[in-house]
Amino acid sequence: MESPKYLLLSYDAEAEFTGEDGYAETWASCAEAEGLFSDPPRPERGTYELLGCALEGGLRTALTRARADGSAPLGLLVLEVLDKKGECVVEWELDDARVIDDRPCARDLALRDITVEASESVDNASDYPQCPPLSPGYRLFGAENRPWGTCKDLAHVRNGPPEPLEPSLRLLGCSPSGALRAALDAGEEDLGHAKVLRLDTHGRTVQPAVEGEITAWIPSARGRGLIDLTLEPWSERPPTAAPEV
């Protein structure tokens, strides 16, 4: 068997992580893992309507491209919320904005209604930029305060589809022992809860990676007597950029 990169330990809710001694029984050593790491969640994207727009600069250019290509990137879109005197009350930002549609404004045919897809900036102080009474609307800017015109109103239409569920974690080339070996030999279906630890090249624990429930196993193609385990995590997976060991 190749040198194990992961250790599977029985779950002990009372134990504190102090190295291997902080856990309960060792259930398996495993050669490899699939689906262990996860990318950071992407910002949730939504669809927004900029209503009654008078366009300038890059926004006007993007609209022309969107009509030809079906959509056009804007990047950062900044909305200045204006008071009744036309002074900025607060800024509200949409990141990675993209124009996906436009049409004449029903209230003023000289203006345009524009549909954009974007993610709300994490720096926004509020979930939605409400204009105060008698406000003329919003001033629009791109990156580096490039003026893009104005709009009279903003509507949040919908969020994008939910992110797909992450796949199960698979531990490959596992050598079972202890209570896990006994449960497999007895044909038990409930194999219990476990913790996965990452090991360095010397077999030392470098990271408690994930916790979850063992839901299935099959004989492994990596060697006689070895198995591949499926684990459904209930804790967060480590990020993709986790250090190599």
Buried (B, 14 or more C-beta within 10 A) or exposed (E): BEEBBBBBBBBEEEBEEEEEEBBBEBBBBBBBBEBBBBEEEEEEBBBBBBBBBBBBBBBBBBBEEBEEEEBBEBBBBBBBBBBEEEEEBBBBBBBBBBBBBBEEBEEEEEBBBBBBBBBBBEEBEEEEBEBEEEBBBBBBBBEEEBEBBBBBBBEEEEEEEEEEEEEBBBBBBBBBBBBBBEBBEEEEEEBEBBBBBBBEEEEEBBBBBBBBBBBEBEEBEBEEEBBBBBBEBEEEBBEEEBEEE
